[in-house]
Amino acid sequence: MPHDHHHHDHLSPSGHPYRPDQDTGLSYWQVMEIAIRELMIEKGVVTAAEVAAQVEAMDARSPAQGAAVVARAWTDPDFRARLLEDGSAACAEMGFDVKPMRLIAVENDAATHNVVVCTLCSCYPRNLLGLPPDWYKSRAYRSRTVREPRTVLAEFGLNLPDDVTVRVHDSTADMRYIVVPSRPAGTEGLDEAALAALVTRDSMIGVGVAREP
């Protein structure tokens, strides 16, 4: 993808500056997945209905669970401490099972802004955030975020002050990240449900911030 940051042809349909690579055909791994799936159905290990049910369950996941975790961290200092110490265990307290992956929560504040990427492929905390957005999987986002994070964030409309440190976290197959965005001002009287409505998917990846009330 060219590095012409003002060329709007590179905007995805959602308005984000990245879109997935356009495949010309099935990849090796896609062919392998189809072959294994069909073989397991043929051998009676699983049924087509069971496969479809699992796909539907995965597709039904949304960022709402992650937003609930963030809202709890905003309102419960003890939970926040447990979340930052062991993200997987803290999420399990709320009934969100993210195992076997290790979930690491990183917190934004006035001095530090965190952003998450997966330079290898598209590792992502799907149990909490649902399916990753297309731009998260794009080669441009995966490669440029580690090299020029401030420029990438600016392309998402997030311009950070020079004195804010930007930290980039690279997810792996067994280790995922969730960003706890800064709590918006003027939300002291809101309950957890109202606070969760302010938490966006992008803010939990780090390319955005929580909504204002």
N, C-alpha and C positions, 0 to 999 in steps of 0.2 A: 504494500500500500504506500503511495507516495506520501511524503511528509509535508504536503501543502495543507496546512491546518485551516486554511480559509476556503478550501474547495468543498462546497456543500454536496457534491456528488458522493462523498464518502459518508454521509449521514445515513444511519439506519432508519427504517420506517418510524421508529419510536423517537427519533430526533437525536439519538446518541451518535457520537462520531465514529462508531465502529460497527461493523456487520461481520458475520461469519464468512470464512473463506468459501468461495463458490466451488463446490466439488463438481467435477465433470462426470463422476460416476461413483459407484460404491467403493469405499476404501477396503483395504485388506481386512481390517477389523470388523467392518460392517458385514462383509461376506462371511467371515468366521463366525460372527454372532448368529447370523441366519442359519448357517450350516449346523451349528451346535444346538440351536433352539429346535430346529426341525428334527434333528436326530433324537434329542431327548423326548420330544413328543411321540416320535415313531416308536421308541423303546418303552414308552409308558412311564417314564420317570416323572413327567409333568403332563398336564393336559393343556390344550390351547386356551381353554377357558381360564385356567390358573395363571397362565402367562399374561393373558389380557387383563385379569384382575389386578395383577401386580403392576402392570403398566398404568392402569387407571389410578391405582393408589398413589403411585409416584407422581403422576400428572396432577393429582388433587392437592399435593403439598403446595403451600404458599408461604410468603414471608410473614404471615400472621403469627406463627409460632415464635419466630425470632423476635418479632416486635413485642410479644408478650414477655419474653425473657428480658429485653432491654428495659421495658417499663417496670418490671419487678426490680431490676438493678437500680433504677432511678429512685425508687421509693423505699427500698429496703437495704440499708447499708451493710447488714450482715450477709444478705444474699449476694450483694455486689462483691464483697470480699471473697466469698466462696466461688463466685463465677470467675473472677480474675485468677483465682488460684487453681481451679479445676473446672473448666467449662463443661466438660461432659457430665460430671457428677452433679453440678448445679442444675443443668437442664433436666437431668433425670428426676430431680426433686419436683419439677413441674410436670412430670409425666412425658417429657420429650426425650426419647431414647436415641442418642446419636452414636452409640457404639456400633462397631468396634473402632471407629476413628477417634482420634484425640482432638477434642475441640478446644481451641485457645481463644479466649476473649481478650481483646485489646481495647483500651479506653481512650477516647479523644478528650482532650482538655484544652485550656487556653494556650498551652505551650506546644502541644503535640497533636498531629493529625495522622491517623493510620489509614492505610489503603491496602486492599488485599488483591492478589493476583495469583494465577497459577501459570508459571512460565512453561511447564511441561505440556499441559493439556487444558483441562477445565475442572480440576478438583474444586469442590464447592460443598458447603454444608447443606445439602439438599433436604435433610430431615427438618431443618429449621427454616430455610429460605425458599424451598421449592426448587424448580428447575432453574439453572443459571441462564441469565439473559444472553442473547446471541452475541452481543458485543464482548461479553466476558470471555467467550471462546475464541474470539478473533485473534489472528496472529499479530495484528497491530497493537491491540491492547496488551497482549501477553508479553510482547517484546519491548514496547516503548515505556510501559509503566515503571519498569525497573531502571530504565536509563534516564528518563526525563519525566518524573512523576508530576512535577508542578505544571508542566505544559499539558500533560494529559488531563489533569484535574481541571485546568482552565478551560479545556475543550468541553468538559462537562458542565461548565458554568460555575465552577468552584475556584475562586481566586483567593488564595490564602495570603495573609500578611507575611512579609519576609522573615519575621522573627519566630514564625511557627515552624517547628521541625516536622518534616514529612518522613514517616517510616513506612516502608513497603514490606509486606509480609507475603512470602511465597508459599502457597499451599502445596501439599503433597498428597499422595494416595492415602496415607494413614494419618495425616494431620491437617485440619482445616481451621480457618479463622472466622470469627465474627467480630465486627467492630461495634463497640458500644458508643454511639454518637453522644456528643454533649447534649445535655438536657436544655431545651429552649427556655429562655427567660419568660417569666409570667405564667408558669405552669404549676405554681406551688399548690393551687387548690384543686388540681385535676386528679381523678382517681386513675387506677392502672389502666382501665379500659380506654379512657380518654387519652391517656399518654401514649398507649400503644398505637392509637390511630395517627399519631404524629410521626411514628417511626417508619421510614421508607426502606424499601429494599436497598436502594442505592446508598443510603446512609449506613447500612450495616455492611456494605462492601467497602465504603470509604470514599466513593466518588461523589457523594452528596452529603447533606446534613439533614437533621430532623426538621419537620415542618414547624412553622410558627403556629401557635394556637389561634 
